[in-house]
Amino acid sequence: MAAPHAAFFATRHEFKRQMPGRIVGVSKDSRGRPALRLALGTREQHIRREKATSNICTAQALLANMASLYACYHGPAGLKQIALRIRSLTGILAAGLQRLGLEVSPAPRFDTLKIGLGEDGAQRILKIAEAHQFNLRVIDAHTLGISLDETTNPAEVNTLFRIFNADKIPDFAVSDLAGEAGVPAAQDGDRTSTYLQHAVFQQNHSETDMLRYIKRLESRDLSLTASMIPLGSCTMKLNAAAEMFPVSWPEFGRIHPFAPLRQTRGYQHLFEQLEQWLCEITGFAGISLQPNAGSQGEYAGLLVIRAYHQSLGQAQRHICLIPTSAHGTNPASAVMAGMTVVAVGCDTNGNIDLSDLRSKALMYESSLSCLMITYPSTHGVFEETIREICDIIHSHGGQVYMDGANMNAQVGLTSPGHIGADVCHLNLHKTFCIPHGGGGPGVGPIGVAGHLVEFLPGHNVINLGGENPIGAVSAAPWGSASILTISWMYIALMGGEGLTEATRYAILTANYVSKRLEKHFPTLYRSRGLVAHECILDLRAFKNVTAEDVAKRLMDYGFHAPTLSWPVAGTLMVEPTESESKTELDRFCDAMIAIHAEMTAVESGAVDAKNNLLKNAPHTADQIANDSWNRPYTREQAAFPVPGLHDYKFWPHVGRIDNVFGDRNPVCSCAGMENYSG
Ligand SMILES: *Cc1c(COP(=O)(O)O)cnc(C)c1O
């Protein structure tokens, strides 16, 4: 339904540190070569919490990449040619409509026209248009809007002439008008400066070159095609080919989000089924598919809670309690929703400190809006007092918002509704298999209990949502509608029993890793000796090797790093999911155990504290092949530390990145390194 889509945003230097989302900046690696990395790492919302200026986490990275590749393929001249053609065709359309005696919005124009049709003319034209399979934009009862793009052809413009001529072919066509109207005069504001001057926009204008360019970029990516990506709470599950298939069908991809409902019955059916399934999975009464990511679901859910309190005459309830272990988007979303965040502490076992929760709930009794809580907790355990926690909040007039990022440990076994939560978002791009490598797109639907259904998000073009909706949280009525097909496929293929089995297996794999590694890396938090679907490996006992060193070294072993130093600094959080086989789990554990031996050698002083396998990781192919190799370890130890790597080796493309240099250069225009300050 034309979504998901990416938007771009630019600012002057002075505001760069307030920008939302993730920013790719530039640094240099251990070879002095340019290396891109996420900039402002320490400023992003995970760290800033309630001081964040944005709650964006999962974004539209894939779509942004598609748009950039479009610019690479066409280059500056190609883009200009496309734009001129659109402008020319729009001019021709305007001239033809004027010839038919219609009132057309005056020049300057680019791709869009407004057409005045007199008393109730819009409906008359729409009817004819629909018979020709055209949808036009209704501005009001007597005005229609048309936008052309590079896919519009002259035959379609001729059909538009016919539509606006009471369905009769007029006595002129595009070819008759091309001369006079097709060459718009130069306009004020026409751009004369150069643009897209970087080499990447000049090089790949043939499909073969483009194919190789994209493949080269892909080969630098340590993706799910090479290893597990065991990111705690940000599950990277298998995105099965069968699940992905329907996204590319034109029946899903080429429908406008505002298309009349009678034209989108298939989509409606899919939405209804998916909502019904997600209600069953969450134990809730209603679902909104509108939010585009978990963070947006949080925002929508909190607005629903606020609307509920307002409806009871309790508009003063603005306090949002959030445990210190919560994901950074939680406090950021609460602030975006106009709430005041009050932190609740955790005990030494990583659980919410119940006495602190009780006293804060009481202290803010008259202004308590809600608690935001993650279950299983971000510490990777099923918090045993979860129901008591919900009861405490309810008894003080508050609502319970559950962060559903960890639903992979609940599906089929328990549910937010069963536990006592009132609202929950799901990350369909985590638990329900939409790929989100590189940062998105996502879908973050919210589920709500019966008393909140009336407040579910609405939309001002398409009628949906509750009876007293909070308004829209996305431009498109069903958010990133086309990728809902992926989650639909996953649930349909798995079935109830399959989903429950997947949850059991996900919990089993996490416990397997936790147990197999416990003598080398103890798991920080457990409950009755067990974890939920993820385990936090504690590396803090090591003094001369950091968790970051291990994350980098894992790349030499062919593994993507687990979640680093979150939610606890100096740890790695591992979530294998049900997608990984025992062979892959063992390959990972073997790598971690081998790295443990390398760490021990550093700790004991057996090897140099600075110049060693860990501090120099990752090792690139050109470093290994360099004739002046002078490291105190062998090339084989660096690049092929375990035998399996001889069979398949992923070569890291950049060496160790200079973080400090990167912090000073948050903006990358991809010019030469001499342009950056060191
Ligand atoms: C991923 C995640 C979020 C945010 O969801 P997005 O879709 O990235 O916006 C919130 N909480 C937890 C625990 C998460 O893992």
PDBQT file of the ligand as one rigid body, heavy atoms in Angstrom, charges set to zero:
ROOT
HETATM    1  C1  LIG A 701      13.544  -3.032  19.619  1.00  0.00    +0.000 C 
HETATM    2  C2  LIG A 701      13.015  -2.683  20.961  1.00  0.00    +0.000 A 
HETATM    3  C3  LIG A 701      12.207  -1.541  21.146  1.00  0.00    +0.000 A 
HETATM    4  C4  LIG A 701      11.924  -0.530  20.076  1.00  0.00    +0.000 C 
HETATM    5  O1  LIG A 701      11.311  -1.033  18.947  1.00  0.00    +0.000 OA
HETATM    6  P1  LIG A 701      11.611  -0.418  17.516  1.00  0.00    +0.000 P 
HETATM    7  O2  LIG A 701      10.780  -1.211  16.599  1.00  0.00    +0.000 OA
HETATM    8  O3  LIG A 701      13.071  -0.561  17.255  1.00  0.00    +0.000 OA
HETATM    9  O4  LIG A 701      11.213   1.032  17.537  1.00  0.00    +0.000 OA
HETATM   10  C5  LIG A 701      11.689  -1.312  22.401  1.00  0.00    +0.000 A 
HETATM   11  N1  LIG A 701      11.967  -2.118  23.428  1.00  0.00    +0.000 NA
HETATM   12  C6  LIG A 701      12.764  -3.217  23.294  1.00  0.00    +0.000 A 
HETATM   13  C7  LIG A 701      13.043  -4.080  24.492  1.00  0.00    +0.000 C 
HETATM   14  C8  LIG A 701      13.320  -3.530  22.052  1.00  0.00    +0.000 A 
HETATM   15  O5  LIG A 701      14.117  -4.593  21.919  1.00  0.00    +0.000 OA
ENDROOT
TORSDOF 0
